[in-house]
Amino acid sequence: MRLYSLSVLYKGDPSARLLKAAHDVSPFSFFQRSSVQEFMTFTSQLIVERSGLGSRASVKEQEYLCHVYVRSDGLAGVVVADNEYPQRVCFTLLDKVLDEFSRQVPKIDWPSGSPATIDYAALDGYLSKYQVGLPPR
């Protein structure tokens, strides 16, 4: 069971904007890592763009399962995991991350934000804490 990516995006019109992301591409060879990370970022944006406001979904893409949650305010989160990772845990993680992100980052910054301008450093910590497939105690 493995998590590969955790992303926070803003569902704008017409496209989704990546606000912050954390990736674990260590299982891949050195030469594959950048293309795998690009694939996960692109797939996350595409899934958010195709999802409606206030929706949750799990989408199979190649050998990955992408869990997406788009809140009614346009803030969205995507977890890319393997097929064995528990779906319930992914959505619990997305709820937690999006609630915390919305408290720490002003809503006015979402439509124009980017990974370089958004100050939110918790994603890497969450990605490693939830790596085992069970919520931390």
Secondary structure, DSSP 4 states (H G I P E B T S, - for coil): --EEEEEEEEE-SSSEEEEEEEE--TTS-TTTHHHHHHHHHHHHHHHHHHSPTTEEEEEEETTEEEEEEE-TTSEEEEEEEETTS-HHHHHHHHHHHHHHHHHHS-GGGTTT--TTT-----HHHHHHHTTTSS---
